[in-house]
Amino acid sequence: MGGAGKPSGAGGGDCGIAFMPTEKSARQLKVSWEKAGIQALDLQICPVGAAAL
């Protein structure tokens, strides 16, 4: 699929993040995760960046 990922959390993996080069590879990864019982979150980068409130 050609992406990169990083597990995090105590013991190497309570959660993780993956960056995929294409929408197709991201969909394939999500399907693979679901088959393995991993819940993918549908997160997006905020287009206006961070703001202090």
C-alpha distance matrix in Angstrom:
0.0 3.8 5.9 9.2 11.4 15.1 17.2 20.8 24.1 26.7 25.6 21.9 20.5 22.5 19.8 16.6 14.7 11.2 10.4 7.5 8.2 8.8 10.6 8.9 5.4 8.2 10.1 7.9 7.7 11.4 12.3 11.1 13.1 16.0 16.3 16.6 19.2 17.4 18.7 16.5 18.7 18.6 19.5 19.8 21.3 25.0 25.9 29.3 28.2 30.2 33.9 36.7 38.8
3.8 0.0 3.8 7.0 10.2 13.8 16.6 20.1 23.6 26.3 25.3 21.5 20.5 22.7 20.0 16.5 14.3 10.6 9.2 6.8 6.8 9.0 11.7 11.0 7.7 9.9 12.7 11.2 10.3 13.9 15.4 14.2 15.5 18.7 19.3 19.2 21.6 19.4 20.5 18.0 19.9 19.7 19.8 19.7 20.5 24.2 24.9 28.1 26.8 28.8 32.6 35.4 37.8
5.9 3.8 0.0 3.8 6.8 10.6 13.5 16.8 20.4 23.3 22.6 18.9 17.7 19.7 16.7 13.1 10.6 7.0 5.6 4.3 6.0 8.8 11.1 11.4 7.9 8.5 11.9 11.2 9.3 12.4 14.7 13.6 14.0 17.3 18.6 18.0 19.9 17.3 18.1 15.4 16.9 16.9 16.7 16.7 17.3 21.1 22.2 25.2 23.7 25.4 29.2 31.9 34.2
9.2 7.0 3.8 0.0 3.8 7.2 10.5 13.6 17.3 20.1 19.6 15.8 15.0 17.2 14.4 10.7 8.5 5.6 5.3 6.6 8.9 11.9 13.9 14.7 11.2 10.9 14.4 13.8 11.1 13.7 16.4 14.9 14.4 18.0 19.4 18.2 19.8 16.8 17.8 15.3 16.6 17.2 16.4 16.7 17.0 20.7 22.2 24.8 22.8 24.1 27.8 30.2 32.6
11.4 10.2 6.8 3.8 0.0 3.8 6.8 10.0 13.6 16.5 16.2 12.4 11.4 13.5 10.7 7.0 5.5 4.0 6.2 8.5 11.7 14.2 15.4 16.2 12.9 11.6 14.7 14.3 10.9 12.8 15.7 14.1 12.7 16.3 17.9 16.2 17.3 14.1 15.2 13.1 14.4 15.7 15.0 16.0 16.5 20.2 22.3 24.7 22.4 23.1 26.7 28.8 31.1
15.1 13.8 10.6 7.2 3.8 0.0 3.8 6.5 10.2 13.0 12.9 9.2 8.6 10.9 8.7 5.5 5.5 6.5 9.2 12.1 15.2 17.8 18.7 19.8 16.5 14.8 17.7 17.4 13.8 15.1 18.0 16.2 14.2 17.5 19.3 16.9 17.6 14.4 15.5 14.0 15.0 16.9 15.9 17.2 17.5 20.9 23.4 25.3 22.6 22.8 26.2 27.8 30.0
17.2 16.6 13.5 10.5 6.8 3.8 0.0 3.8 7.0 9.8 9.6 6.0 4.9 7.4 5.9 4.0 6.6 8.7 12.0 14.8 18.2 20.4 20.8 21.6 18.4 16.5 18.8 18.4 14.6 15.3 17.9 15.9 13.3 16.4 18.0 15.2 15.5 12.4 13.8 13.2 14.5 17.1 16.5 18.6 19.2 22.4 25.3 27.1 24.4 24.1 27.3 28.5 30.5
20.8 20.1 16.8 13.6 10.0 6.5 3.8 0.0 3.8 7.0 8.1 5.5 4.8 6.1 5.5 5.5 8.3 11.3 14.5 17.6 21.0 23.2 23.4 24.6 21.6 19.3 21.6 21.5 17.8 17.9 20.7 19.0 16.0 18.6 20.5 17.6 17.2 14.1 15.0 14.6 15.2 18.0 17.0 19.1 19.5 22.3 25.4 26.8 23.8 22.9 25.8 26.6 28.4
24.1 23.6 20.4 17.3 13.6 10.2 7.0 3.8 0.0 3.8 6.2 5.5 5.0 4.8 6.3 8.2 11.4 14.7 18.0 21.1 24.6 26.5 26.5 27.6 24.7 22.3 24.2 24.2 20.4 20.1 22.7 21.0 17.7 19.8 21.7 18.5 17.6 14.9 15.7 16.1 16.6 19.7 18.9 21.4 21.9 24.3 27.7 28.8 25.7 24.4 26.9 27.3 28.8
26.7 26.3 23.3 20.1 16.5 13.0 9.8 7.0 3.8 0.0 3.8 5.6 6.6 6.8 9.5 11.6 15.0 18.0 21.4 24.4 27.9 29.9 29.9 30.8 27.8 25.5 27.3 27.0 23.2 23.0 25.3 23.2 20.0 22.1 23.5 20.0 19.2 17.0 18.2 19.2 19.9 23.2 22.6 25.1 25.6 28.0 31.4 32.3 29.2 27.7 30.0 30.1 31.5
25.6 25.3 22.6 19.6 16.2 12.9 9.6 8.1 6.2 3.8 0.0 3.8 6.1 7.8 10.7 12.3 15.7 18.2 21.6 24.3 27.7 29.8 30.0 30.5 27.2 25.4 27.1 26.2 22.5 22.7 24.6 22.1 19.2 21.5 22.3 18.7 18.4 16.7 18.6 19.8 21.2 24.5 24.2 26.8 27.5 30.2 33.4 34.7 31.7 30.5 33.0 33.3 34.9
21.9 21.5 18.9 15.8 12.4 9.2 6.0 5.5 5.5 5.6 3.8 0.0 3.7 6.9 8.5 9.2 12.4 14.6 18.0 20.6 24.0 26.1 26.5 27.0 23.7 22.0 23.9 23.0 19.3 19.8 21.9 19.3 16.6 19.3 20.3 16.8 16.9 14.8 16.8 17.3 18.9 22.0 21.6 24.0 24.7 27.6 30.7 32.2 29.3 28.5 31.3 32.0 33.7
20.5 20.5 17.7 15.0 11.4 8.6 4.9 4.8 5.0 6.6 6.1 3.7 0.0 3.8 5.2 6.5 10.2 12.7 16.3 18.8 22.4 24.1 24.1 24.6 21.5 19.5 21.1 20.5 16.7 16.7 18.9 16.7 13.6 16.0 17.4 14.0 13.7 11.3 13.1 13.8 15.4 18.7 18.6 21.3 22.4 25.3 28.5 30.2 27.5 26.8 29.6 30.5 32.0
22.5 22.7 19.7 17.2 13.5 10.9 7.4 6.1 4.8 6.8 7.8 6.9 3.8 0.0 3.8 7.1 10.7 13.8 17.4 20.0 23.8 25.1 24.6 25.3 22.7 20.1 21.3 21.2 17.6 16.8 19.0 17.4 13.9 15.6 17.4 14.3 13.0 10.5 11.5 12.6 13.7 17.2 17.3 20.3 21.6 24.2 27.6 29.2 26.6 25.6 28.1 28.8 29.9
19.8 20.0 16.7 14.4 10.7 8.7 5.9 5.5 6.3 9.5 10.7 8.5 5.2 3.8 0.0 3.8 7.2 10.3 13.9 16.6 20.3 21.6 21.0 22.1 19.5 16.7 18.3 18.5 14.9 14.0 16.7 15.5 12.0 14.0 16.4 13.8 12.6 9.3 9.7 9.8 10.6 13.9 13.7 16.6 18.0 20.7 24.1 25.8 23.4 22.7 25.5 26.6 27.8
16.6 16.5 13.1 10.7 7.0 5.5 4.0 5.5 8.2 11.6 12.3 9.2 6.5 7.1 3.8 0.0 3.8 6.8 10.4 13.2 16.8 18.4 18.3 19.4 16.6 14.0 16.1 16.3 12.6 12.5 15.6 14.3 11.3 14.0 16.3 14.0 13.7 10.1 10.6 9.5 10.5 13.1 12.7 15.0 16.2 19.3 22.3 24.3 21.9 21.7 24.8 26.3 28.0
14.7 14.3 10.6 8.5 5.5 5.5 6.6 8.3 11.4 15.0 15.7 12.4 10.2 10.7 7.2 3.8 0.0 3.8 6.9 10.0 13.6 15.3 15.3 16.9 14.2 11.6 14.2 14.9 11.4 11.6 15.1 14.3 11.9 14.7 17.3 15.7 15.6 11.9 11.7 9.4 9.8 11.4 10.5 12.2 13.1 16.5 19.2 21.4 19.1 19.4 22.8 24.7 26.6
11.2 10.6 7.0 5.6 4.0 6.5 8.7 11.3 14.7 18.0 18.2 14.6 12.7 13.8 10.3 6.8 3.8 0.0 3.8 6.4 10.0 11.9 12.3 13.7 10.8 8.6 11.7 12.1 8.9 10.0 13.5 12.7 11.2 14.3 16.5 15.4 16.1 12.7 12.8 10.1 11.0 11.8 11.3 12.3 13.3 17.1 19.2 21.9 20.0 21.0 24.5 26.8 28.9
10.4 9.2 5.6 5.3 6.2 9.2 12.0 14.5 18.0 21.4 21.6 18.0 16.3 17.4 13.9 10.4 6.9 3.8 0.0 3.8 6.8 9.1 10.3 12.1 9.6 7.9 11.6 12.4 10.1 11.6 14.9 14.7 13.8 16.7 19.0 18.4 19.3 16.0 15.8 12.5 12.9 12.7 11.6 11.5 12.0 15.8 17.3 20.1 18.5 20.1 23.8 26.5 28.7
7.5 6.8 4.3 6.6 8.5 12.1 14.8 17.6 21.1 24.4 24.3 20.6 18.8 20.0 16.6 13.2 10.0 6.4 3.8 0.0 3.8 5.7 7.4 8.8 6.2 5.5 9.3 9.9 8.5 10.6 13.5 13.5 13.6 16.4 18.3 18.3 19.6 16.7 16.7 13.4 14.3 13.5 13.3 12.9 13.9 17.6 18.6 21.8 20.7 22.7 26.4 29.3 31.5
8.2 6.8 6.0 8.9 11.7 15.2 18.2 21.0 24.6 27.9 27.7 24.0 22.4 23.8 20.3 16.8 13.6 10.0 6.8 3.8 0.0 3.8 7.2 8.6 6.9 7.7 11.0 11.7 11.3 13.6 16.0 16.2 16.9 19.5 21.2 21.6 23.1 20.3 20.2 16.9 17.5 16.2 15.7 14.6 15.1 18.6 18.8 22.1 21.3 23.8 27.5 30.7 33.0
8.8 9.0 8.8 11.9 14.2 17.8 20.4 23.2 26.5 29.9 29.8 26.1 24.1 25.1 21.6 18.4 15.3 11.9 9.1 5.7 3.8 0.0 3.8 5.3 5.3 6.3 8.7 10.0 10.7 12.5 14.5 15.5 16.6 18.5 20.3 21.3 22.7 20.2 19.8 16.4 17.0 15.2 15.4 14.3 15.4 18.7 18.7 22.3 22.1 24.8 28.3 31.6 33.6
10.6 11.7 11.1 13.9 15.4 18.7 20.8 23.4 26.5 29.9 30.0 26.5 24.1 24.6 21.0 18.3 15.3 12.3 10.3 7.4 7.2 3.8 0.0 3.8 5.5 5.0 6.2 8.7 9.9 10.5 12.4 14.3 15.2 16.5 18.6 20.0 21.0 18.7 17.7 14.4 14.8 12.6 13.4 12.7 14.6 17.6 17.9 21.6 21.8 24.4 27.7 31.0 32.6
8.9 11.0 11.4 14.7 16.2 19.8 21.6 24.6 27.6 30.8 30.5 27.0 24.6 25.3 22.1 19.4 16.9 13.7 12.1 8.8 8.6 5.3 3.8 0.0 3.8 5.4 5.2 6.3 8.7 9.9 10.8 12.5 14.3 15.5 16.9 18.7 20.1 18.4 18.0 15.1 16.4 14.7 16.2 16.0 18.2 21.3 21.7 25.4 25.5 28.0 31.4 34.6 36.2
5.4 7.7 7.9 11.2 12.9 16.5 18.4 21.6 24.7 27.8 27.2 23.7 21.5 22.7 19.5 16.6 14.2 10.8 9.6 6.2 6.9 5.3 5.5 3.8 0.0 3.8 5.4 5.0 6.1 8.6 9.9 10.5 12.2 14.2 15.4 16.6 18.4 16.4 16.6 13.9 15.6 14.6 15.9 16.1 18.0 21.5 22.2 25.9 25.4 27.6 31.1 34.1 35.9
8.2 9.9 8.5 10.9 11.6 14.8 16.5 19.3 22.3 25.5 25.4 22.0 19.5 20.1 16.7 14.0 11.6 8.6 7.9 5.5 7.7 6.3 5.0 5.4 3.8 0.0 3.8 5.4 5.1 6.2 8.7 9.9 10.5 12.3 14.4 15.4 16.4 14.0 13.6 10.5 11.9 10.9 12.1 12.7 15.0 18.4 19.6 23.2 22.6 24.6 28.0 31.0 32.6
10.1 12.7 11.9 14.4 14.7 17.7 18.8 21.6 24.2 27.3 27.1 23.9 21.1 21.3 18.3 16.1 14.2 11.7 11.6 9.3 11.0 8.7 6.2 5.2 5.4 3.8 0.0 3.8 5.4 5.1 6.3 8.7 9.8 10.6 12.5 14.4 15.3 13.6 13.0 10.4 12.1 11.0 13.3 14.3 17.2 20.3 21.5 25.1 25.0 26.9 30.1 33.1 34.3
7.9 11.2 11.2 13.8 14.3 17.4 18.4 21.5 24.2 27.0 26.2 23.0 20.5 21.2 18.5 16.3 14.9 12.1 12.4 9.9 11.7 10.0 8.7 6.3 5.0 5.4 3.8 0.0 3.8 5.5 5.2 6.3 8.7 10.0 10.8 12.6 14.4 13.2 13.7 11.8 14.3 14.0 16.3 17.5 20.1 23.5 24.8 28.4 27.9 29.7 33.1 35.9 37.3
7.7 10.3 9.3 11.1 10.9 13.8 14.6 17.8 20.4 23.2 22.5 19.3 16.7 17.6 14.9 12.6 11.4 8.9 10.1 8.5 11.3 10.7 9.9 8.7 6.1 5.1 5.4 3.8 0.0 3.8 5.4 5.0 6.1 8.6 9.9 10.6 12.3 10.5 11.3 9.3 12.1 12.6 14.5 16.1 18.6 22.1 23.9 27.2 26.3 27.7 31.1 33.7 35.2
11.4 13.9 12.4 13.7 12.8 15.1 15.3 17.9 20.1 23.0 22.7 19.8 16.7 16.8 14.0 12.5 11.6 10.0 11.6 10.6 13.6 12.5 10.5 9.9 8.6 6.2 5.1 5.5 3.8 0.0 3.8 5.4 5.1 6.1 8.7 9.8 10.5 8.5 8.4 6.4 9.3 9.8 12.4 14.6 17.6 20.9 22.9 26.2 25.4 26.7 29.9 32.4 33.5
12.3 15.4 14.7 16.4 15.7 18.0 17.9 20.7 22.7 25.3 24.6 21.9 18.9 19.0 16.7 15.6 15.1 13.5 14.9 13.5 16.0 14.5 12.4 10.8 9.9 8.7 6.3 5.2 5.4 3.8 0.0 3.8 5.4 5.1 6.3 8.7 9.9 9.4 9.9 9.2 12.3 12.9 15.9 18.1 21.2 24.4 26.2 29.6 29.1 30.4 33.5 36.0 37.0
11.1 14.2 13.6 14.9 14.1 16.2 15.9 19.0 21.0 23.2 22.1 19.3 16.7 17.4 15.5 14.3 14.3 12.7 14.7 13.5 16.2 15.5 14.3 12.5 10.5 9.9 8.7 6.3 5.0 5.4 3.8 0.0 3.8 5.5 5.2 6.4 8.8 8.5 10.4 10.1 13.7 15.0 17.6 19.9 22.7 26.0 28.1 31.3 30.4 31.5 34.7 37.1 38.3
13.1 15.5 14.0 14.4 12.7 14.2 13.3 16.0 17.7 20.0 19.2 16.6 13.6 13.9 12.0 11.3 11.9 11.2 13.8 13.6 16.9 16.6 15.2 14.3 12.2 10.5 9.8 8.7 6.1 5.1 5.4 3.8 0.0 3.8 5.4 5.0 6.3 4.9 6.9 7.1 10.9 13.0 15.4 18.1 20.9 24.2 26.6 29.6 28.4 29.2 32.3 34.4 35.5
16.0 18.7 17.3 18.0 16.3 17.5 16.4 18.6 19.8 22.1 21.5 19.3 16.0 15.6 14.0 14.0 14.7 14.3 16.7 16.4 19.5 18.5 16.5 15.5 14.2 12.3 10.6 10.0 8.6 6.1 5.1 5.5 3.8 0.0 3.8 5.3 5.0 5.2 6.1 7.4 11.0 12.9 16.0 19.0 22.2 25.1 27.6 30.6 29.7 30.4 33.3 35.4 36.1
16.3 19.3 18.6 19.4 17.9 19.3 18.0 20.5 21.7 23.5 22.3 20.3 17.4 17.4 16.4 16.3 17.3 16.5 19.0 18.3 21.2 20.3 18.6 16.9 15.4 14.4 12.5 10.8 9.9 8.7 6.3 5.2 5.4 3.8 0.0 3.8 5.5 7.4 9.5 11.1 14.7 16.6 19.7 22.5 25.6 28.7 31.1 34.2 33.2 34.0 36.9 39.0 39.8
16.6 19.2 18.0 18.2 16.2 16.9 15.2 17.6 18.5 20.0 18.7 16.8 14.0 14.3 13.8 14.0 15.7 15.4 18.4 18.3 21.6 21.3 20.0 18.7 16.6 15.4 14.4 12.6 10.6 9.8 8.7 6.4 5.0 5.3 3.8 0.0 3.8 5.6 8.9 10.9 14.6 17.2 19.7 22.8 25.6 28.7 31.4 34.3 32.9 33.4 36.3 38.1 39.1
19.2 21.6 19.9 19.8 17.3 17.6 15.5 17.2 17.6 19.2 18.4 16.9 13.7 13.0 12.6 13.7 15.6 16.1 19.3 19.6 23.1 22.7 21.0 20.1 18.4 16.4 15.3 14.4 12.3 10.5 9.9 8.8 6.3 5.0 5.5 3.8 0.0 3.8 6.4 9.5 12.8 15.7 18.4 21.8 24.7 27.6 30.4 33.1 31.8 32.0 34.7 36.3 36.9
17.4 19.4 17.3 16.8 14.1 14.4 12.4 14.1 14.9 17.0 16.7 14.8 11.3 10.5 9.3 10.1 11.9 12.7 16.0 16.7 20.3 20.2 18.7 18.4 16.4 14.0 13.6 13.2 10.5 8.5 9.4 8.5 4.9 5.2 7.4 5.6 3.8 0.0 3.8 6.3 9.7 12.8 15.1 18.4 21.2 24.1 27.0 29.6 28.2 28.3 31.1 32.8 33.6
18.7 20.5 18.1 17.8 15.2 15.5 13.8 15.0 15.7 18.2 18.6 16.8 13.1 11.5 9.7 10.6 11.7 12.8 15.8 16.7 20.2 19.8 17.7 18.0 16.6 13.6 13.0 13.7 11.3 8.4 9.9 10.4 6.9 6.1 9.5 8.9 6.4 3.8 0.0 3.8 6.5 9.7 12.2 15.8 18.8 21.4 24.4 27.0 25.8 25.9 28.5 30.2 30.7
16.5 18.0 15.4 15.3 13.1 14.0 13.2 14.6 16.1 19.2 19.8 17.3 13.8 12.6 9.8 9.5 9.4 10.1 12.5 13.4 16.9 16.4 14.4 15.1 13.9 10.5 10.4 11.8 9.3 6.4 9.2 10.1 7.1 7.4 11.1 10.9 9.5 6.3 3.8 0.0 3.8 6.5 9.0 12.3 15.4 18.2 21.0 23.7 22.6 23.1 25.9 28.0 28.8
18.7 19.9 16.9 16.6 14.4 15.0 14.5 15.2 16.6 19.9 21.2 18.9 15.4 13.7 10.6 10.5 9.8 11.0 12.9 14.3 17.5 17.0 14.8 16.4 15.6 11.9 12.1 14.3 12.1 9.3 12.3 13.7 10.9 11.0 14.7 14.6 12.8 9.7 6.5 3.8 0.0 3.8 5.8 9.5 12.6 15.0 18.0 20.5 19.5 19.9 22.5 24.6 25.2
18.6 19.7 16.9 17.2 15.7 16.9 17.1 18.0 19.7 23.2 24.5 22.0 18.7 17.2 13.9 13.1 11.4 11.8 12.7 13.5 16.2 15.2 12.6 14.7 14.6 10.9 11.0 14.0 12.6 9.8 12.9 15.0 13.0 12.9 16.6 17.2 15.7 12.8 9.7 6.5 3.8 0.0 3.8 6.8 10.5 12.7 15.3 18.1 17.7 18.6 21.3 23.8 24.4
19.5 19.8 16.7 16.4 15.0 15.9 16.5 17.0 18.9 22.6 24.2 21.6 18.6 17.3 13.7 12.7 10.5 11.3 11.6 13.3 15.7 15.4 13.4 16.2 15.9 12.1 13.3 16.3 14.5 12.4 15.9 17.6 15.4 16.0 19.7 19.7 18.4 15.1 12.2 9.0 5.8 3.8 0.0 3.8 7.0 9.3 12.2 14.8 14.0 14.9 17.7 20.3 21.2
19.8 19.7 16.7 16.7 16.0 17.2 18.6 19.1 21.4 25.1 26.8 24.0 21.3 20.3 16.6 15.0 12.2 12.3 11.5 12.9 14.6 14.3 12.7 16.0 16.1 12.7 14.3 17.5 16.1 14.6 18.1 19.9 18.1 19.0 22.5 22.8 21.8 18.4 15.8 12.3 9.5 6.8 3.8 0.0 3.8 6.3 8.7 11.7 11.3 12.9 15.9 19.0 20.2
21.3 20.5 17.3 17.0 16.5 17.5 19.2 19.5 21.9 25.6 27.5 24.7 22.4 21.6 18.0 16.2 13.1 13.3 12.0 13.9 15.1 15.4 14.6 18.2 18.0 15.0 17.2 20.1 18.6 17.6 21.2 22.7 20.9 22.2 25.6 25.6 24.7 21.2 18.8 15.4 12.6 10.5 7.0 3.8 0.0 3.8 6.2 8.8 7.9 9.9 13.2 16.4 18.2
25.0 24.2 21.1 20.7 20.2 20.9 22.4 22.3 24.3 28.0 30.2 27.6 25.3 24.2 20.7 19.3 16.5 17.1 15.8 17.6 18.6 18.7 17.6 21.3 21.5 18.4 20.3 23.5 22.1 20.9 24.4 26.0 24.2 25.1 28.7 28.7 27.6 24.1 21.4 18.2 15.0 12.7 9.3 6.3 3.8 0.0 3.8 5.6 5.4 7.6 10.3 13.8 15.3
25.9 24.9 22.2 22.2 22.3 23.4 25.3 25.4 27.7 31.4 33.4 30.7 28.5 27.6 24.1 22.3 19.2 19.2 17.3 18.6 18.8 18.7 17.9 21.7 22.2 19.6 21.5 24.8 23.9 22.9 26.2 28.1 26.6 27.6 31.1 31.4 30.4 27.0 24.4 21.0 18.0 15.3 12.2 8.7 6.2 3.8 0.0 3.8 5.7 9.0 11.4 15.2 16.8
29.3 28.1 25.2 24.8 24.7 25.3 27.1 26.8 28.8 32.3 34.7 32.2 30.2 29.2 25.8 24.3 21.4 21.9 20.1 21.8 22.1 22.3 21.6 25.4 25.9 23.2 25.1 28.4 27.2 26.2 29.6 31.3 29.6 30.6 34.2 34.3 33.1 29.6 27.0 23.7 20.5 18.1 14.8 11.7 8.8 5.6 3.8 0.0 3.8 6.8 8.3 12.1 13.8
28.2 26.8 23.7 22.8 22.4 22.6 24.4 23.8 25.7 29.2 31.7 29.3 27.5 26.6 23.4 21.9 19.1 20.0 18.5 20.7 21.3 22.1 21.8 25.5 25.4 22.6 25.0 27.9 26.3 25.4 29.1 30.4 28.4 29.7 33.2 32.9 31.8 28.2 25.8 22.6 19.5 17.7 14.0 11.3 7.9 5.4 5.7 3.8 0.0 3.8 6.7 10.3 12.8
30.2 28.8 25.4 24.1 23.1 22.8 24.1 22.9 24.4 27.7 30.5 28.5 26.8 25.6 22.7 21.7 19.4 21.0 20.1 22.7 23.8 24.8 24.4 28.0 27.6 24.6 26.9 29.7 27.7 26.7 30.4 31.5 29.2 30.4 34.0 33.4 32.0 28.3 25.9 23.1 19.9 18.6 14.9 12.9 9.9 7.6 9.0 6.8 3.8 0.0 3.8 6.9 9.6
33.9 32.6 29.2 27.8 26.7 26.2 27.3 25.8 26.9 30.0 33.0 31.3 29.6 28.1 25.5 24.8 22.8 24.5 23.8 26.4 27.5 28.3 27.7 31.4 31.1 28.0 30.1 33.1 31.1 29.9 33.5 34.7 32.3 33.3 36.9 36.3 34.7 31.1 28.5 25.9 22.5 21.3 17.7 15.9 13.2 10.3 11.4 8.3 6.7 3.8 0.0 3.8 6.3
36.7 35.4 31.9 30.2 28.8 27.8 28.5 26.6 27.3 30.1 33.3 32.0 30.5 28.8 26.6 26.3 24.7 26.8 26.5 29.3 30.7 31.6 31.0 34.6 34.1 31.0 33.1 35.9 33.7 32.4 36.0 37.1 34.4 35.4 39.0 38.1 36.3 32.8 30.2 28.0 24.6 23.8 20.3 19.0 16.4 13.8 15.2 12.1 10.3 6.9 3.8 0.0 3.8
38.8 37.8 34.2 32.6 31.1 30.0 30.5 28.4 28.8 31.5 34.9 33.7 32.0 29.9 27.8 28.0 26.6 28.9 28.7 31.5 33.0 33.6 32.6 36.2 35.9 32.6 34.3 37.3 35.2 33.5 37.0 38.3 35.5 36.1 39.8 39.1 36.9 33.6 30.7 28.8 25.2 24.4 21.2 20.2 18.2 15.3 16.8 13.8 12.8 9.6 6.3 3.8 0.0
